[in-house]
Amino acid sequence: MTAPEQSREYDVATILGGLYGDGIIAKKGAFSRQWAQEVGEDIEPLFHEAINRPGGAVGRGPNRWYVEIHPERLRGFVDLATHPWVVAVCEAVLGPEYKIVEIGFDTPFPGSMNQPWHRDFPSPEDTLVGRRLNSLAFNLTTVDVHEDMGPFEIAPGTQWDEPVDFQDGMFPPKSYYGRYEARMQQKMPKMGDISARTALCIHRGTANRSDIPRPVLVLGVDAPSGRNALHHDLQVTKGYLERLPDQVRSHLTYRVVDELQPGRPPIPNMPIED
């Protein structure tokens, strides 16, 4: 069966219930550990390239960096974009004309600190008024996560919170923190697991007290009404575009270049928790 045919094996009601309810769902063992290890092998040199290029690695607090990459620099990109669960989640929440707008990775290194509770971007009118989700973020770890490695924390259901007094529409005041801490879930995925979440659900990365980095791959996807592609710069060479399966090409937002160029910095630095 093709990936779209396989994706029909997943229950739409369960997908919608999870993302419209808690705001996050996961598929355990979606990929092999070897596949996840290869992702880690690919992104390690990309980080070193980016950190030595002005604006290449964007700080999200001390010892925490985000790097945006091009699809063809990642061996597993097509595997990820065509995984039946990924396809099923995108179609269920965003519709059949969803668009992949971002591929990158976030790495909290040893010594990284707690981030403030936040959304990744301000809530769009689709969500605030229409009560619809028009974007998703898929996350995939390249290492087994343990408690001392700065695991991701999320406050389920807070994608629907009104952004009253939020700084830049993303950062709630500290007087709200009790609500998030009371609802908080800590996520400790293993290599090969993948999650899907709405980036509007209040969340944070925590302090990495271990002696190893914790890279996580990020795939950003929009509904037709989404506007996140404006903040990213997915490039493909003509040869790579011609080799892509139609299923991937039709869902990818891109510009064709003769030679891959550094993309624009995705977002500014993030404040840290006091």
N, C-alpha and C positions, 0 to 999 in steps of 0.2 A: 504494500500500500504506500501511497505517497504521504508526505507529512500532513497535508491538509486532511486526507482521508483518515489517517491515524488520530489526528487531533479531535475528531468527532467522538472518539471513545471517552473523552473527558466531559464530565457533567457541567453544563453551562451554569446551572443554578448554584452549584457548589462553588464555582469560580467567582460568580458575581456576589454570592453571599459572603465569601471571605474578603474580597477586596472592598466591597461597599460596607461591610461590617467592621472587622478588625483593621482592614487596610493592608494586610499582608498575608500571603499564602506561600507555600513552598512545595517543591517536588524533591523528595529525598532520593539520592542515587540516580539523578537524571543522567549523569555522565559517569564514566569510569574514573577511578583515581588517576590512572595514567593520563587521561585526557586533561584533567584539571592540572596535573603536574606540567604538562606541555604548555598550558596557558601561562603558568608561572615562569617557565623557561623563556617564553616569548616576551613577557612584559618586563622582566628584569633588565635586559639591555635597553629597552625603550625608556625605562625610568632614568638610566644613566645618561642617555642621550638628552632627555628633556631637562634634567636638573642642571646640565651644563649649557643650556640655551636660555637666553633671557625670555621670561614668560612661558617657558616650556612646561614647567611643573608649578602648579598653583598651590600656594600654602593654604591649608585649612586648619591652622593651629600649629604649635610647635611640633616638629618631627612628623607632620602629617601632610601628605601631598596628594594632589589629584593630577593625573596626566591624561589628556585626550589623545587618542591614537587613530590611525586610519585602518579600515577593515582589512586590507591586504597584508598588514603587518602582523596579523593574528591568524595562525594556522587554523584555529578552530572556529573562525567567525561563521562560516557557512553552517557548520554543525549546530552552532548556537541558534542562528537565525531560523533554521529549519526544524529544530527539535519540536516534535508534535505537541508537547505540553506548552512550550513557548507560543507556538502558533495558536493553540486553543485558547490560551489566556488573552492574547492580543485580539483575536476575533471576537471573543465573548464580551470583552470590556470596551474595546476601541472600534470594533466593526471591521468588516472585510477589507477596507481601504486604509488600514493602519500604516504608519510610516516609521521606519527606524531612523532616528535622528542623532544618536549619540553612541559612541563606544569609547570606553576609557577605563581607568582603574584608579582606585583610591587606596593609599597605603598608610596606615598608622605604624610608624616605626617605634622601636623601644624609646620610651621617654615622652611619647605623645600624651596629651592631656585630655581631660573631658571637654567635649564640645558643648556649647550652649544648646539647649533644646531648640529645635528649629524645623522649618520646612525648607525644601530645596529651592523653592521659588514661591512667589505670592500665588494665592488661590485665584484661578481665572473665573470669569463670569459664569462659565459653564458649570462650575462647582458651586460658587457662592449663590447663584440665582437658580440655575437649572438643576442643581443637585446631581450632576453627572461628572464622572471621571473621564478626562480626555488625554491622560498620559499615564505611563507606567515606567517603573525602573526595575529591571531584572538584575539581581546581584548573585555573583558566584565566587566563592572563596577559593584560593589556590593553596590553602593550608587548613589543617584541622584546627578549629578555634577552641581555645580553652579560656577559663575565667580570667587569667592574668594577661591575656593578649589584647585587651581593649575591645571586647565584644560590642556589637551593635545593640542599641536599646531603642525600643519603640513604644509609644503610648497608644494602644489600639483604639480605634474609633475617632481619633482627634482630627482626622482629615476634614471633618464637618465643623470643627470649631470656628467660630467667627474670629477674624484676625483683629480683634479690638486691642488697640495699643501695641500691636506688633511692630517692631522696628523693621522698616523696609518691607512690611507685609510678611516677613519670614521668621522673625525672632521675637517670641512672646516675652513679656516682662517676667522677672523672677518671682513676682507674686503669684504667677500661674504654676510654678514648678511643682507645687504640692499635688496638683491634679495629675500631672504627668508621672510623677514618681509613684503615686498610688496605683496607676494603671500599668506601669512599666513592665514590659517583657524583654528579657535578655536573650539574644539569639546566638547560638554556638553551633553553626553548621559544620559539616565535614566536607572534605574534598569530593566533588561530584554532585553535591546538593546545589539547588538553585532556588531562589526566591523571587517573587514578584510583589511589588508594593506600589502604593501611590506615594509619590514623593511629598504629598501634602500632609500625610500623617506625621505628627510631631515625633521626632526621633533625635538621636545623637550617637556619635562615636564616643567611646570611653577611653580612659587612660590605658596605654599599653605598658604594663609593668614587667613584661617578659623580656627576653633577650633576642627575640626574633621578630621580623616584620610580619604584618598580617594583610597582604594584598587582597583586594576584592575587585573583580571585574564588574563593570557597570554597562548595561545596555539600556538606552533610553528609547522609548517608543511613544508616538503620538497618534491620536485620532486625527481625522481630517481637520477638525477645528483647533487642534493644538498649534502652538506657535513656538515650541522649543527649538525647532530647527534653526531659528534666527540666531540662536546663541551658540551654535556649533558649526563645524566646518568639515563635514565628511567628504573626503576626496578619494577618487579612484582613478587609476590609470586606465587607458582605453583597453589594454590587453586584459587587465583584471576584470573589467566590466564585461567583456565578451565571454569570459570563462564562468561568470556567475550564473547559477541556475535562474531561470525565469522567475521562480518563486521568490528568490531573494531580491533580484533586480527590481521587480515590480513594487517591492515594499521599502526600498532603500532611498533615502534622500541623499543626494550626492552632487558633486560637480566633477567633471572629467578634467584631468590635468595630464600634461606630458610627463611630469615628474612630481612626486609627492613633495608638498611643501609644509612647513610648520603651520598648524592651524592657529586660529585666534585663541587667546586665553579665554577659557569658558566662563569663569566667575571670579570675583575678587576674593581676597583673603577673608577668612572667617574669624571672628573674635573667639577667644577661649573663655572657658568658665573660670571665674575668680576662685 
